[in-house]
Structure formats: structure tokens, C-alpha cells
Amino acid sequence: MIEVNNINKSSGQLKILNNCNLVIHDGDFVEIVGFKGAGKTALMKIIAGFVKPDYGYVLIDHKLPYKQFMHIGYLSKDINWYKNLTVEKNILLSAKKHEISDEQATFITNKILNFTKLDNVKNLLAGDLPIEQKLKLSLAVILVYKPLTLLVEFPNDLNLNKTFEDELWLLLKQINQHKITVIVTTSHLDNIEQCKKVVFMDKGKILLVDNLHNVIDKIKNSNYSLVKLISTLTNKN
């Protein structure tokens, strides 16, 4: 279980996160939704243990994030592989870094290549891949060590094609079915039906945490866009 307790974070005079509280249970599939600057990335990095809050704390299974580092995967547009190694060798190297035996590394690598549909490009240099397959490789080198929690900073600014976006969401859903907690940040509602729980953020505040059924009902009945929904929630807080 992930417990976010009264998290506050500032940069100079700018309040990035303001009294954020959130509970995420094991096996949840959570989408954190908000516009650019809402505080989504800052919250994710604090959960991952990359950034320390000014006030408040996060516990993951009753431990601070840095003590759970080996059980957390963080997927973003930042490169976590070597461009001069092949796809396959990058995944194998990730396995060896996590002290997986050579025999197991080979077995796991083949499974992940198949799962991510990278098996047909496994002998290509990572740096030569198109952006969509580079993101898949970033996911693959994380899956090697079987994280208990996967944090996904969805790269909305990369203009990914819709087919790939759908494929990536399907992969995340399948990963979640293996009892891995998945937390995704986005700036739109397009794939909201993939998740079990939705967190709406704006200007550093968590405005609403609700289950998917209630959120979908609200959106359908009121024909909400994200703009209208955030506006409504902001006025209530």
C-alpha cells in the first residue's frame, strides 16, 4: 500500500504540491489526471523517492520510498537504456544489474521481448529504434526485475500515434493483471476507462479521488471535458 501523507513541495515562491493526501492499495490501477503544471510529475517523483517533500511523507508498505527502490519502476521519456547496445542486450544487462542469474536472465528476456512485441527488433541497436519502440524498451528493462509498483509518466508531448497509445495502455492493463500496482499521469480523459481509480489534480492540489464507475457516470451524465471537470472540482474546493 502507498500512503501519501500531507505532502507539500515548493520551488521558491511557487507552491508545487499543497497538502496532498492519497492512499493507493496493492494492485490498484490509478490514473492521475491534470493539466500541465498540476503537480502530477512532482507527486510521482516523491512517491518514487527521487525527490524529497518539504513537508509530509510517503510510505510504501510502511517503509520510506528509498527503502523500496528495488521494487519501484519509473517509466518516462527519459532514457534508461544504452543506445549502442541491441534491444536484447539492454534487457539482459538490466537483468544482470539486478543480480539475476544468466540462465534466468535469458529466460526472462525472451518472455519480455515477446510480451512487449520487441522480439522482431531484438537485434537492432536501441538508438536506431523509432520513439514508440524506444518507450517499449524503457518498459522492458523495468519489467525484468518485476517491480511491485510501476509509475508511468505518460509522454503526452511526444505526439505518439493513437495505435501505439492504445497498445501501451493495453500493456499497462496486462501488467496490472499480474498484481502490479500501476500509477499513470496524463493530461486528458481519453483512456480513463482503463483504470480502476482516478485522481484529479490542479495547481498542486488533489481535488478528487474516486473509483472509475463514479467518474465515468459523472462524465457521461454531464458531458464533461477535462476543462469543465477540473473547473467544477476547483470551485468546490
Rosetta blueprint (number, residue, H / E / L):
1 M L
2 I E
3 E E
4 V E
5 N E
6 N E
7 I E
8 N E
9 K E
10 S E
11 S E
12 G L
13 Q L
14 L E
15 K E
16 I E
17 L E
18 N E
19 N E
20 C E
21 N E
22 L E
23 V E
24 I E
25 H L
26 D L
27 G L
28 D L
29 F E
30 V E
31 E E
32 I E
33 V E
34 G L
35 F L
36 K L
37 G L
38 A L
39 G L
40 K H
41 T H
42 A H
43 L H
44 M H
45 K H
46 I H
47 I H
48 A H
49 G L
50 F L
51 V L
52 K L
53 P L
54 D L
55 Y E
56 G E
57 Y E
58 V E
59 L E
60 I E
61 D L
62 H L
63 K E
64 L L
65 P H
66 Y H
67 K H
68 Q H
69 F H
70 M H
71 H H
72 I E
73 G E
74 Y E
75 L E
76 S L
77 K L
78 D L
79 I L
80 N L
81 W L
82 Y L
83 K L
84 N L
85 L L
86 T E
87 V H
88 E H
89 K H
90 N H
91 I H
92 L H
93 L H
94 S H
95 A H
96 K H
97 K H
98 H L
99 E L
100 I L
101 S L
102 D H
103 E H
104 Q H
105 A H
106 T H
107 F H
108 I H
109 T H
110 N H
111 K H
112 I H
113 L H
114 N H
115 F H
116 T L
117 K L
118 L L
119 D H
120 N H
121 V H
122 K L
123 N L
124 L L
125 L E
126 A H
127 G H
128 D H
129 L L
130 P L
131 I H
132 E H
133 Q H
134 K H
135 L H
136 K H
137 L H
138 S H
139 L H
140 A H
141 V H
142 I H
143 L H
144 V L
145 Y L
146 K L
147 P L
148 L L
149 T E
150 L E
151 L E
152 V E
153 E E
154 F L
155 P L
156 N H
157 D H
158 L H
159 N L
160 L L
161 N L
162 K H
163 T H
164 F H
165 E H
166 D H
167 E H
168 L H
169 W H
170 L H
171 L H
172 L H
173 K H
174 Q H
175 I H
176 N H
177 Q L
178 H L
179 K L
180 I L
181 T E
182 V E
183 I E
184 V E
185 T E
186 T E
187 S L
188 H L
189 L L
190 D L
191 N L
192 I H
193 E H
194 Q H
195 C L
196 K L
197 K E
198 V E
199 V E
200 F E
201 M E
202 D E
203 K L
204 G L
205 K E
206 I E
207 L E
208 L E
209 V E
210 D E
211 N E
212 L H
213 H H
214 N H
215 V H
216 I H
217 D H
218 K H
219 I H
220 K H
221 N H
222 S H
223 N L
224 Y L
225 S L
226 L H
227 V H
228 K H
229 L H
230 I H
231 S H
232 T H
233 L H
234 T H
235 N H
236 K H
237 N L
